[in-house]
Amino acid sequence: MERQDLPALRALGFEDGELKELGLWEPATGDPSSLADMYVRRSKKKDTLSVLRAQVRQMCGQAQRDGIKVRHVWFEQKSASKAYVRREEFENAGAAVVAGLSKTLYVFKTSRLSRRGMGHVGVLLDSFEERQARIYVVAEHLDSRHNRGMLAWLAEQAREQAKEIAEFTKLGIDAHKAEGRWPGGVTPFGLESPKGSGKLRRNAEYPHSRRIANLLLAARTPASVADELNSEGIKTRHGKLWRAQTIIHISMSVAWAGLVPQRERVLDEHGNFTGKYRRGSDPLLDAKGNPVSCGEGVVTYDELLKIRALISGRSRAASGSAIGNKRRGIRQPVTILTDLFKCPHCRGVMGNGGRNYNCRNRANQGASVCKGAATKRDRVEDAMAQLWIAHISRLTPDSDTIQNIARRWLSYQDPAKEARKRQVSASLENAVGREMKLEKEFFVLGKMDEERFERLRGQVGEQITELKSELAELSKEADLSPLMDPEALTALWGSEGIEGRRALLKAAVNSVTITPAKCRGDRTPIHDRLVITWRDAKDPAALAAIDKGIEHVERTRQRRKAAEAA
C-alpha cells in the first residue's frame, strides 16, 4: 500500500530512496497527536523545485525532532494573496486537521501559509484551537499554541509585502506597455511572442488566421467560417474544433492587429482591486492619441474595425455595446435544461433554438462536426418537471441530493443572505487585521498610550464578537421540510421562474440525453426518449421514483390525448 501523496512527492523530484530516509515512503498511521500534515506552495512555475525540496526536508527534520510522522504532504501552485483564488490543497490540509486526522500542520514560512493577513490566518487558528491542534512554522520556529501574537504580526507583514509586490509588478507591466512591448498572456491565433523579445510576430498559424480575416471581410458569418475550417480538418491552436464564438473572440482582440490592448482593473462592490483585469476591446493610446504597436499583426487596425462592424451589425447586442468585451447585456433565460440537455450524436449541449432544443455543436461548428438533433422545447420541459417532482419527493431527508438542493436553493432564493455572509466574512478578516495592527502599534512600536490602546482594542473586540455571532447565524442549515412534501414541492416548482427551475434541476440531475428520432415527426412518447442521469441514480428509492414518474407522465399524456379527442 503506497501513500496517497506519493505522485505529488515524485513530481517534486524526490527519489524513492530519499523519501524512505525522510519518512515519506510508508503510509503514516497512529494516534492523531502523533501525526502531522504538511503544506507546500509556490506562487509561480519559475520557482525552482530544488527550493521546494529543501523546504520539505527541513519540515521533515522538524517533524522527526518532534517525534511526529507526516501523514500527507499537500502541494499546489497558487497565489496566497488574492482573495478570489481558491486554494484547494490548503483547504484540504486545514480540513484534515479540523477533521481530527492529525493535530499539527507544518508550513515552511508564514508567507507560504497566507499573504492575506491575520484576518485570514486568525479564523484558521480559532478552528485549530477548538480541536487542540496547532500550526508550526519551521523557518521562524513558531508554534501557534505559544506564539500566536508573533504569528499574527508576521501574517500582517506578509500581507504588506504582497501589496508592494503587486504595485511593483503593475508599474513594470505599465512601463512595458507604454514602450510597445507585449504585456504577456495568450497571443492571438497566427501570432507569437518569442521569449525575451517583448514583440509579436507571425508564426505557422498565420496563413489560417489571415484566411479567417479574409472570409470575415467578405461578410461571411463566424459560424460558416468555423464550419469551413472544420470540414477541411483545420484545428485550433489546442487541437480543438472551431466554433463561431472562437472566431468572434479572435476578431475582438486588438492584439490581432499587432496593438497593445487596454486593460481595466476589476473592482469589487467596495471599490477594492480584486487582482483581476478585464481586457477591453480598445487599444492602448500614446500621448498623441495613436494606438501603441507591439509588433506584427494579422490584420490592420482598419480591417479589424471593419470586421467588428460586420459582426456587430448581425448581432442582437444592445446599441452602443461591444461584442467580446464582457460588458454586453445578459439576455433573460428561456430554457430550464441549459447545460444539462445533451445531443445523442456528439454528446454536446442542446441549447435554445427558438421553439426547439437543438445541438449547439451543429449550429456553431457545422454539419462536419455533428449531424444534429432537435426536439420541441415545451414537451421536454413538461416531462422533466413531472419526473423531477416524482423523483425528489421520494428521496430520504439525508439524501445527498436533498442536501445539495438545500444549498443551491438557499443561494438562489436568498442571494442577499449569501452576499451578506461573504461580506461578514470579509469584515471579520478586516477587523482581526485591525486588532493585530493595534497590538503592533502598542507592543512593538510603542506609538500608542495604554489608555487609548485599551479603548480601541475594546471597540474592535466588540466588532469581532458581533461579526462572529452574525456569521454563525448566517451559516445555519436551511429548512428542508418543504422538500419532503410532494404537494409543497409541486407548488415550489410551479411558483418559480426559469432561473429557479434551473437551480432545482441542476441540484438533482447530472445530464439528460434524448435518443435519436426513428423518423421525421417521430411520435414516440418523449419520456421513452429521455435518458436521465440522476445524481443519486444508485439509490433504490430514486430508481423507483423514476419508474413512478414515467407512469405519471404517461397517464398525463393519455388524459390530454383523450381530452383532445373529445
VOGU-3710 file (C-alpha; in Angstrom, 3 decimals, decimal comma):
1> merqdlpalr> 0,000/0,000/0,000  1,505/3,327/-1,056  0,927/6,843/0,223  -1,778/8,941/-1,416  0,654/11,850/-1,806  3,379/9,755/-3,485  2,646/11,133/-7,010  2,984/14,722/-5,731  6,247/13,911/-3,934  7,686/12,341/-7,065
11> algfedgelk> 6,536/15,360/-9,084  8,640/17,495/-6,725  11,667/15,456/-7,834  12,209/13,187/-4,834  13,817/9,781/-5,386  12,328/6,758/-3,633  15,455/6,304/-1,500  15,290/9,847/-0,135  11,585/9,501/0,590  12,385/6,485/2,770
21> elglwepatg> 15,042/8,488/4,653  12,591/11,367/5,210  9,863/9,011/6,464  7,637/9,783/3,475  7,539/6,315/1,932  5,197/4,246/4,086  1,653/5,443/4,910  1,666/7,109/8,350  -0,774/5,668/10,886  -1,340/6,118/14,583
31> dpssladmyv> -2,972/8,466/17,063  -3,784/11,933/15,562  -1,495/13,578/18,136  1,445/11,669/16,633  0,585/12,634/13,045  1,010/15,835/11,050  0,028/17,281/7,668  2,440/19,399/5,619  1,603/22,232/3,214  3,998/23,279/0,429
41> rrskkkdtls> 3,237/26,097/-2,001  4,888/28,011/-4,798  3,403/31,071/-6,445  4,736/30,587/-9,985  6,194/27,820/-12,115  9,506/29,676/-12,341  10,145/28,959/-8,643  12,585/26,039/-8,741  11,638/22,620/-7,392  15,015/22,343/-5,615
51> vlraqvrqmc> 13,924/25,108/-3,233  10,656/23,295/-2,529  12,508/20,039/-1,863  14,778/21,868/0,600  11,693/23,183/2,406  10,197/19,689/2,630  13,490/18,327/4,026  13,590/20,968/6,771  9,954/20,386/7,707  10,526/16,621/7,830
61> gqaqrdgikv> 13,568/17,229/10,068  11,385/19,248/12,445  8,759/16,503/12,446  11,402/13,911/13,346  12,649/16,102/16,208  9,057/16,420/17,425  8,560/12,653/17,189  5,724/13,111/14,674  5,064/11,235/11,437  3,954/13,180/8,354
71> rhvwfeqksa> 0,578/11,818/7,254  0,196/13,773/3,995  2,118/16,417/2,016  -0,180/18,896/0,281  1,388/20,749/-2,663  -0,048/23,347/-5,028  0,946/26,239/-7,243  -1,344/29,107/-6,282  -1,160/32,717/-5,127  -1,841/33,236/-1,421
81> skayvrreef> -2,569/36,983/-1,590  -5,655/37,101/-3,832  -8,961/36,587/-2,057  -10,672/35,247/-5,212  -8,118/32,437/-5,672  -9,367/29,228/-4,116  -6,514/27,085/-2,766  -7,947/23,575/-2,762  -4,876/21,869/-1,285  -4,618/24,451/1,506
91> enagaavvag> -8,286/23,889/2,309  -7,726/20,128/2,275  -4,760/20,444/4,642  -6,764/22,543/7,103  -9,808/20,281/6,781  -7,685/17,217/7,570  -6,559/18,744/10,859  -10,037/20,032/11,710  -11,458/16,568/10,970  -9,079/15,077/13,541
101> lsktlyvfkt> -6,837/13,144/11,151  -3,795/14,892/12,645  -3,002/17,551/15,231  -0,213/19,510/13,509  0,071/21,439/10,242  3,661/22,185/9,181  4,427/25,134/6,879  7,846/26,483/5,978  7,220/30,225/6,422  4,265/32,398/7,334
111> srlsrrgmgh> 4,225/33,829/3,798  3,813/30,276/2,429  0,755/29,862/4,649  -1,081/33,033/3,596  -0,462/36,600/2,444  -3,970/37,786/3,330  -3,137/38,872/6,857  -4,248/37,891/10,331  -7,897/38,178/9,368  -7,469/35,031/7,290
121> vgvlldsfee> -4,945/33,220/9,487  -6,830/34,070/12,696  -10,013/32,287/11,627  -7,954/29,171/10,856  -6,197/29,355/14,235  -9,538/29,618/16,049  -10,752/26,375/14,477  -7,425/24,669/15,308  -7,506/25,788/18,953  -11,004/24,377/19,391
131> rqariyvvae> -9,584/20,961/18,460  -6,316/21,371/20,396  -4,344/21,385/17,141  -1,545/23,695/16,042  0,308/25,280/13,127  4,098/25,091/13,245  6,139/27,497/11,095  9,537/25,837/10,652  11,718/28,710/9,340  10,587/31,083/12,113
141> hldsrhnrgm> 10,250/28,370/14,818  6,727/29,491/15,695  4,177/27,271/17,417  0,652/28,718/17,175  -0,120/27,442/20,677  2,589/29,640/22,233  3,408/32,349/19,641  0,042/33,431/18,273  0,856/37,133/18,643  4,114/36,862/16,705
151> lawlaeqare> 2,451/34,696/14,062  -0,227/37,363/13,685  2,378/40,097/13,252  4,250/38,097/10,615  0,979/37,383/8,800  0,360/41,131/8,569  3,925/41,680/7,339  3,368/39,092/4,603  0,196/40,909/3,612  2,043/44,243/3,283
161> qakeiaeftk> 4,747/42,576/1,190  2,086/41,218/-1,150  0,769/44,755/-1,746  4,271/46,005/-2,537  4,928/43,120/-4,943  1,626/43,792/-6,739  2,409/47,508/-7,049  5,911/46,949/-8,451  4,563/44,342/-10,872  1,905/46,759/-12,136
171> lgidahkaeg> 4,483/49,514/-12,638  6,658/47,164/-14,684  3,762/45,985/-16,863  2,549/49,547/-17,499  6,074/50,669/-18,443  6,478/47,788/-20,900  3,103/48,504/-22,491  3,954/52,192/-22,973  7,194/51,136/-24,692  5,261/48,925/-27,125
181> rwpggvtpfg> 6,091/45,575/-25,540  3,665/42,653/-25,438  2,227/42,585/-21,856  2,094/38,796/-21,718  -0,666/36,222/-21,785  -2,090/34,153/-24,624  -1,193/35,570/-28,035  -3,849/35,756/-30,800  -4,153/32,933/-33,322  -1,495/33,490/-36,004
191> lespkgsgkl> 0,946/35,351/-33,761  3,590/34,510/-31,172  5,907/36,373/-28,810  9,408/34,832/-28,668  10,798/34,648/-25,158  12,646/37,823/-24,235  11,630/39,780/-27,335  8,544/41,518/-25,956  7,170/41,777/-29,513  4,573/39,935/-31,569
201> rrnaeyphsr> 5,483/38,199/-34,802  3,696/35,930/-37,257  4,031/32,161/-36,860  2,969/28,986/-38,684  -0,686/29,700/-37,863  -0,626/32,970/-39,810  -1,951/31,603/-43,175  -5,037/30,141/-41,479  -5,508/33,262/-39,362  -5,264/35,523/-42,416
211> rianlllaar> -7,751/33,298/-44,206  -10,205/33,790/-41,342  -9,737/37,541/-41,678  -10,364/37,455/-45,459  -13,535/35,396/-45,009  -14,859/37,785/-42,365  -14,024/40,795/-44,549  -16,047/39,107/-47,302  -19,071/39,286/-44,950  -19,053/35,566/-44,105
221> tpasvadeln> -20,678/34,664/-40,775  -18,446/33,318/-37,977  -20,451/30,058/-37,967  -19,843/29,468/-41,684  -16,131/30,239/-41,264  -15,907/27,704/-38,416  -17,759/25,084/-40,471  -15,401/25,556/-43,443  -12,289/25,174/-41,288  -13,682/22,101/-39,531
231> segiktrhgk> -14,688/20,439/-42,804  -11,068/20,771/-44,013  -9,655/19,333/-40,779  -8,008/22,588/-39,676  -7,803/22,689/-35,869  -7,358/25,476/-33,353  -4,052/26,034/-31,577  -5,054/23,493/-28,918  -6,209/20,867/-31,403  -9,910/21,620/-30,890
241> lwraqtiihi> -12,713/22,169/-33,382  -13,607/25,710/-34,370  -16,730/27,395/-33,001  -18,466/30,588/-34,047  -17,674/32,118/-30,656  -13,976/31,314/-31,126  -13,931/33,235/-34,405  -15,688/36,199/-32,766  -13,251/36,141/-29,850  -10,263/36,359/-32,222
251> smsvawaglv> -11,744/39,320/-34,077  -12,391/41,253/-30,863  -8,724/41,264/-29,793  -6,772/44,377/-30,809  -3,617/42,262/-30,449  -4,761/40,502/-33,677  -3,807/43,801/-35,327  -0,449/43,886/-33,502  -1,562/46,526/-30,965  -1,191/46,674/-27,181
261> pqrervldeh> -4,600/46,000/-25,555  -6,015/48,327/-22,938  -6,746/46,597/-19,640  -9,175/47,671/-16,929  -8,972/46,705/-13,279  -11,895/44,685/-11,925  -13,118/46,123/-8,611  -15,405/44,578/-6,001  -18,549/46,177/-4,617  -16,462/48,268/-2,203
271> gnftgkyrrg> -14,112/49,600/-4,876  -11,177/47,352/-3,922  -8,989/45,778/-6,601  -9,747/42,057/-6,911  -6,473/41,174/-8,616  -8,290/40,528/-11,906  -8,201/42,524/-15,123  -10,741/42,892/-17,898  -9,074/43,069/-21,297  -11,022/45,679/-23,242
281> sdplldakgn> -11,647/45,838/-26,967  -9,786/49,124/-27,391  -6,035/49,608/-27,956  -3,694/51,453/-25,617  -3,137/55,026/-26,863  0,063/57,057/-26,619  0,327/60,718/-25,615  -0,703/61,800/-29,131  -3,768/59,535/-29,162  -2,336/56,929/-31,540
291> pvscgegvvt> -2,615/53,157/-30,905  0,578/51,650/-29,481  2,011/48,855/-31,649  3,739/45,802/-30,158  4,879/44,070/-33,350  3,356/42,401/-36,380  -0,349/41,759/-36,760  -2,574/39,505/-38,828  -4,806/42,406/-39,894  -4,503/46,172/-39,958
301> ydellkiral> -6,406/48,256/-37,440  -8,746/49,496/-40,196  -9,507/45,896/-41,216  -10,168/44,976/-37,600  -12,691/47,807/-37,237  -14,425/46,740/-40,466  -14,687/43,110/-39,279  -16,142/44,247/-35,956  -18,712/46,402/-37,731  -19,788/43,468/-39,914
311> isgrsraasg> -20,179/41,147/-36,911  -21,899/43,652/-34,639  -24,324/44,534/-37,438  -25,634/40,955/-37,343  -25,658/40,650/-33,545  -28,516/41,290/-31,166  -26,298/43,267/-28,794  -27,723/46,418/-27,261  -26,957/49,644/-29,082  -23,546/51,017/-28,182
321> saignkrrgi> -22,227/47,787/-26,654  -19,222/45,829/-27,855  -19,071/42,104/-28,557  -16,484/40,122/-26,643  -15,522/42,750/-24,067  -17,549/41,134/-21,257  -19,831/44,183/-20,938  -22,775/43,071/-23,056  -26,216/42,942/-21,570  -27,309/39,480/-20,426
331> rqpvtiltdl> -30,320/38,021/-22,226  -33,025/36,625/-19,998  -33,075/32,788/-19,854  -35,947/30,947/-21,515  -34,930/27,278/-21,072  -34,649/25,168/-17,924  -32,374/22,433/-19,306  -29,437/24,665/-20,217  -26,090/22,789/-19,806  -27,975/19,590/-18,843
341> fkcphcrgvm> -29,538/18,520/-22,168  -27,116/16,528/-24,376  -27,119/15,663/-28,078  -27,379/11,883/-28,763  -24,803/12,074/-31,580  -21,909/14,230/-30,329  -22,826/14,382/-26,598  -22,584/18,153/-26,847  -25,020/20,624/-25,308  -28,539/21,009/-26,680
351> gnggrnyncr> -29,457/24,685/-26,426  -32,257/27,102/-27,206  -33,182/27,223/-30,864  -36,442/29,154/-30,680  -39,311/26,736/-30,059  -36,914/23,782/-30,097  -33,830/22,488/-28,329  -31,113/21,861/-30,911  -27,473/20,755/-30,919  -25,185/23,757/-30,397
361> nranqgasvc> -22,202/21,999/-31,961  -24,194/21,593/-35,160  -25,272/25,245/-35,026  -21,821/26,685/-34,187  -19,415/24,286/-35,902  -21,367/22,915/-38,816  -22,528/19,553/-40,178  -18,943/18,296/-40,411  -18,900/18,063/-36,607  -22,398/16,748/-35,855
371> kgaatkrdrv> -25,443/15,941/-37,955  -27,538/17,497/-35,212  -30,734/16,807/-33,291  -33,789/18,855/-32,372  -36,945/18,418/-30,314  -39,800/20,615/-29,136  -38,912/22,528/-26,029  -42,334/22,558/-24,332  -42,877/18,809/-24,253  -39,370/18,087/-22,959
381> edamaqlwia> -39,682/20,618/-20,166  -43,174/19,423/-19,177  -41,932/15,843/-18,906  -38,838/16,873/-16,924  -40,950/18,869/-14,476  -43,113/15,869/-13,585  -40,168/13,468/-13,470  -38,231/15,827/-11,188  -41,126/16,200/-8,739  -41,728/12,446/-8,627
391> hisrltpdsd> -38,020/11,773/-8,103  -37,298/14,324/-5,380  -40,439/13,738/-3,321  -39,406/10,106/-2,696  -35,857/10,771/-1,510  -34,918/10,497/2,164  -34,158/13,713/4,120  -30,478/12,733/4,480  -30,055/12,198/0,740  -27,067/13,991/-0,826
401> tiqniarrwl> -29,392/15,344/-3,490  -31,718/16,902/-0,915  -28,746/18,478/0,852  -27,444/19,776/-2,474  -30,841/21,248/-3,316  -30,935/22,973/0,051  -27,548/24,618/-0,522  -28,325/25,666/-4,104  -31,816/26,778/-3,218  -30,628/28,852/-0,282
411> syqdpakear> -28,111/30,608/-2,504  -30,668/31,224/-5,269  -33,701/32,029/-3,117  -31,899/34,417/-0,781  -28,909/35,886/-2,654  -28,869/38,821/-0,243  -28,171/36,447/2,642  -25,356/34,739/0,762  -23,904/38,116/-0,214  -24,160/39,257/3,408
421> krqvsaslen> -22,384/36,088/4,530  -19,456/36,838/2,210  -19,437/40,458/3,369  -19,411/39,479/7,052  -16,544/37,032/6,439  -14,522/39,771/4,746  -15,366/42,238/7,523  -14,284/39,707/10,139  -10,920/39,252/8,441  -10,520/43,031/8,276
431> avgremklek> -11,446/43,528/11,945  -8,984/40,883/13,131  -6,326/42,545/10,988  -7,052/45,918/12,628  -6,768/44,336/16,058  -3,321/42,998/15,211  -2,223/46,384/13,890  -3,280/47,960/17,186  -1,178/45,442/19,098  1,766/46,156/16,817
441> effvlgkmde> 1,429/49,919/17,423  1,329/49,389/21,203  3,596/46,411/21,906  6,152/46,617/19,078  6,382/50,257/18,013  5,260/51,939/21,227  3,359/54,666/19,370  0,200/54,460/21,494  -0,502/55,019/25,187  -2,142/52,255/27,219
451> erferlrgqv> -5,452/54,036/27,807  -6,064/54,644/24,112  -4,922/51,135/23,246  -7,380/49,512/25,686  -10,230/51,694/24,440  -9,611/50,954/20,771  -8,971/47,261/21,355  -12,242/47,029/23,264  -14,140/48,577/20,360  -12,519/46,281/17,805
461> geqitelkse> -13,080/43,278/20,092  -16,802/44,063/20,253  -16,929/44,261/16,459  -15,198/40,874/16,143  -17,611/39,268/18,621  -20,653/40,674/16,800  -19,345/39,600/13,400  -18,605/36,058/14,609  -22,097/35,812/16,051  -23,707/37,074/12,830
471> laelskeadl> -21,587/34,728/10,718  -22,665/31,760/12,850  -26,323/32,785/12,433  -25,952/33,139/8,650  -24,291/29,722/8,437  -27,243/27,805/9,908  -28,622/24,971/7,777  -31,683/25,565/5,616  -35,080/24,098/6,488  -35,525/21,008/4,305
481> splmdpealt> -39,019/20,035/5,430  -40,843/21,658/2,428  -38,901/19,366/0,099  -40,341/16,285/1,800  -43,954/17,149/0,919  -44,949/16,343/-2,704  -47,697/18,998/-2,744  -45,381/21,667/-1,369  -42,703/20,564/-3,817  -45,134/20,848/-6,727
491> alwgsegieg> -46,153/24,302/-5,532  -42,495/25,288/-5,171  -41,732/24,246/-8,748  -44,841/25,960/-10,098  -44,132/29,225/-8,294  -40,625/29,613/-9,679  -39,477/31,112/-12,937  -36,905/29,788/-15,388  -33,838/30,500/-13,225  -35,427/28,946/-10,146
501> rrallkaavn> -36,320/25,760/-12,001  -32,804/25,612/-13,430  -31,361/25,718/-9,924  -33,698/22,957/-8,744  -32,936/20,726/-11,734  -29,157/21,103/-11,557  -29,188/20,046/-7,916  -30,722/16,674/-8,805  -29,689/15,930/-12,403  -26,266/15,346/-13,930
511> svtitpakcr> -27,425/15,187/-17,543  -30,364/14,455/-19,827  -29,866/12,839/-23,253  -32,518/12,366/-25,903  -32,294/9,301/-28,118  -32,313/9,901/-31,906  -35,713/10,083/-33,593  -36,707/6,966/-35,543  -38,019/9,102/-38,395  -39,108/12,633/-39,177
521> gdrtpihdrl> -42,038/13,538/-36,920  -41,372/10,577/-34,596  -44,357/10,285/-32,225  -42,631/8,125/-29,621  -43,632/9,422/-26,127  -40,976/11,850/-25,023  -40,348/10,124/-21,689  -39,344/6,996/-23,639  -36,650/9,003/-25,414  -35,223/10,838/-22,383
531> vitwrdakdp> -32,228/9,201/-20,700  -31,761/10,921/-17,355  -28,647/10,594/-15,201  -29,710/11,487/-11,667  -27,099/12,467/-9,109  -28,202/9,600/-6,860  -29,281/7,103/-9,524  -27,919/4,212/-7,440  -30,443/4,939/-4,695  -33,239/2,258/-4,941
541> aalaaidkgi> -35,815/4,788/-3,838  -34,648/7,119/-6,591  -34,945/4,375/-9,213  -38,455/3,590/-8,026  -39,278/7,290/-8,227  -38,156/7,366/-11,848  -40,477/4,483/-12,733  -43,418/6,100/-10,982  -42,612/9,423/-12,588  -42,656/7,842/-16,034
551> ehvertrqrr> -46,023/6,230/-15,257  -47,337/9,623/-14,145  -46,147/11,298/-17,355  -47,773/8,562/-19,443  -51,110/8,936/-17,600  -50,981/12,686/-18,119  -50,259/12,225/-21,827  -53,183/9,799/-22,193  -55,556/12,212/-20,402  -54,521/15,068/-22,702
561> kaaeaa> -54,958/12,852/-25,746  -58,426/11,806/-24,581  -59,396/15,406/-23,894  -58,278/16,482/-27,370  -60,258/13,621/-28,949  -63,352/14,656/-27,026
//
